C-alpha cells in the first residue's frame, strides 16, 4: 500500500499527489483544472465545514446564498478588484445548445447569445455589495454579517489537487458595518476564528499576521492571514480576512443614514477559507505511510481489525468488537469494524494507515481469552497491548493525546525551521532550504519585489501573535531603517 | 405588516411572491433568473439539508463533490438525456476578460476561446458516470452510493422565486449497482425517504407514485415522485427518484466483472430534491398573515415579546424571559427574545406572525406578578394565558401539537379536494377548480397528451401508497380499458 507512495525525501511534491489520490481524497476530473472530491475526502471537508460554521454562528454570522453568475459590468466597478480578479475566469456567453445541423451531437446556438456576458464568480464582493445596496438604509440595518458556502472558479493554468484548482469550494463571509473600527474588529475576529480552528481542529500551528500591501487582496485596505509551514518548509496561506474600507460601498453606492441623519458610506470586510485547507492538512501531517489525521477531523477515529483463522473465532471476535464499538460510539467517537473477509490483516493495517485513521484496534483469539486488545496509534506508529477493561476511557484519552501530539510535532518542526536572519547572503542560502526567515524590512514594495525576483521569497506576514518582531533594525536587502521583522518564506 | 401581503383569495400567485419577499426568504438578484436566498430563508434550507443529509447517511449514502462544468460532448452521449437537458443551459465559451482597448471597462478576450465549450451542470449524470467508469472494475466496487449538495443551472424563461429559477440549490444522489433489482430498490428507498421527510418534517402530505412514461426524467426507465397539493389545488412535484437502467453505464461504458468473471453493465439511479421545497413549504401552509412554519423547520421556534411601559418593568420582564429561554434551549428549542426598544409589541407580533414563528410568548407586568405568560400559537392564531410553572413541558407538547396540526390541516385540505372522476365533462370542469382527480387512464402517451392539450392537466403519478387505485375501468378520455386510476392535476 505505502510502497505505491513516493517517499517525501525523494519527491515531496509527488508524495503529496500520490497521497491525495491513493488515500481516496480527490482526483482530477475530465474537466480541465476541476477536481472530484471523493467521499473520504469530502467527509473530512464536511467536518471542517460543520466546525467552522458553528464558530462563525457563535460570532453572530448568518448564512445566505448569492448568485453563481456576476454580470461582466460589475467587474468594471471597483478598479483594483478588476485588476485582481477579472482576468482568468469562466465566461458564459450563450444560454442554449442545439442539435448540430450536420448531425454531430450538439453545438452552441448562435442565436442564444447573452446581451451581457456572465462571469462565474471568482469571489462575490461585487454581487453581494450590489445586493446590500437594497438591504441597507439606516444605521439600524447594520451590521450585516453574512457568510456563504459556495463554489468559485478561477481559471488557473497550473493546477494541483486542493492547492490550486479552477473550481474550488469555500466559504466567503461578507460583512457591512457603520464604522471603520467595527469593520477592522470584525476582520480581526474572523482571522482569530481561523487561527483557532487551524490550531485546535487541524492541529496546524499557524502564524497570524498582516499581509504587506503588495500581497493584499485586490481592493482591500488590510489583509489578515494565517500562514502555515508545510514539511518541505514552504509556507501555505491557509485563510485570509480583509478590511475593505469603503471601496465596495463607494463602487456600489451603499450608504446608510447615521443617528444624526447624515449619509455615510458603509464599511466592509470579507474573509474566506477553502478546500485548500485539505491540502494543508495532508502536507502538514502526512508521512511516508500515508495520511495522519487529527482525531477532530478524522471521518473514522477508530478502526477495528479482527485477527482469526477459523470462522468461529471470527464470530466471537466480531461480536466482542460490536460491543466495544457501541461503547465508543456512545462516547461520540466514530468507529469502523473492518470485517472484509477477503483481505489479510496486514493489508487492512496498511490501508487504514494510508487513510490516516488515528487509532487501530486488533483483536485475535488470544486477546479474547485474555481480555486484551492491541492498540496502535497512527501518529507514532507504536502499539501496545491493553486490557479491555476501561478501554473506552483509554481511547478517549488516547485521541486527545494524538490530537495534541500531532500539533506539537508540527509546532516543533516549525520552530526548528524559523530563524532570525540579518545577512543577505545567509538569506539567499537558507530560504531555499525551507526556512521561515524573520527579517527586517524597510516597508517598501520595491524592496519586497526585488527580494521576490531574486529568491522567489515573499513576505508571508507581519506577525501579530506568534513572534515578537517589533525592534529597530536595518532592512535585510536595502539596509534602510526598519521597525520590525517580518516573515519571509517561499510559498505554495 | 400583513396588509403588505396580497390575500390568497385575491391573487394566490401574488400572495406567494409577497410572502417570499416580505418574510425575508429570498429576492430576485440583478442576474436574470437567479435568486438571493436571504439569511432567514437560508436558515430553513439549512435545517432541511441537515435532516435530509442524516436520513441519506442512515441508508449508507456518502457525500462527494463533482465538477460544476460538463464538457459539451458529454451531452451527446446519452440520446434521451440530451433532448431533455442540453437545451436551455449556461454555456462557457471563454476563460479570460481583458481591459477594453477603448477604455470602457472589461471585454471578453477573443484569444481565450475554449477548445470545447463547457456547460454549467443542469444535472450531473454525465460527469458522474464518466467518473464512475474509473471507480468500478469488479462487483466488489459496488454498490456506489454518492450524493452531492450543489448548485445547478437551467436557463428558464419564466422564473419564480424557489419554484423555478435559473440557478437553484439541490442535492443529487447517484448510485451504481450490480443488479436491476438492487437499483430499483434503491430508487424506491430514496423516494420513501423523501416522502417521510415531507410528511414528518415539512408537515406536507404527499402522494408517492410512479410517473407516466411521458413525465419521466430524460434517460430514466422509471421515475418515482412525491406530489403535494398547494392551497390553490395545484400539484407541486416535490422530489423525484429515478431508475436509470443501464443507459448511462452504456453511454459511458461502465462495466464490472461479476462473481463469475463476466463483464456486465452497471445499473443506475439518481434522485434529488431542491430549494423548490422552500416554495412548497410556503404555499402549503402559509396564510394571509404570513408564513406558517412547522416547528421542525422553524429557525426560531419560540419568540418572546416583552410588554412594558417603564424601564424597570422591562428589566424585570427581560430577566424572567432569559430564565425561560435558558430552560427552553436546554430542551433543544430555538428561542429568541425580541428586545428591540424602538418598536411597539403589536408591530413585533405582526412581524413574527409574518415570519411564521410557531409560538409567541408575551409577558407583561401583571403576568410577572401572577406568574403567568400569554402563549400564542401561529397555526391557529389562538392564545391562552398559562402559568409559568411547567412552561417548558407545555411548550414541548405545544410544538409537537403544532407540527401535527399543520400536517393534519394540509392533509384534510387535500382529502377534501381529491375526487374520483369518471366523466370527461366533469373532469374539464373540476380540474380548473383545483382538484386532484383520480381517473382511469388507458396507459397511452397519446391520451395523456390530448388531455394535457385540452385541459393543461397532467398525470402527476400512478400512486403507490396513498390511494387504492387498482381497479378495472375505462379511460376517462378515450374510453379504452384501464387497470387503475391515476392522479390528474394542474401542476406548478
Interface residues (C-beta under 8 A of the other chain):
Chain A: X27 X29 X30 X31 X34 X35 X36 X37 X38 X39 X42 X43 X45 X46 X62 X63 X64 X65 X66 X67 X68 X69 X70 X71 X72 X73 X75 X76 X82 X86 X87 X88 X89 X90 X91 X92 X93 X94 X95 X96 X97 X98 X104 X105 X106 X108 X117 X118 X119 X120 X127 X130 X131 X134 X140 X146 X150 X151 X153 X155 X167 X169 X342
Chain B: X27 X29 X30 X31 X34 X35 X36 X37 X38 X39 X42 X43 X45 X46 X62 X63 X64 X65 X66 X67 X68 X69 X70 X71 X72 X73 X75 X76 X82 X86 X87 X88 X89 X90 X91 X92 X93 X94 X95 X96 X97 X98 X104 X105 X106 X108 X117 X118 X119 X120 X127 X130 X131 X134 X140 X146 X150 X151 X153 X155 X167 X169 X342
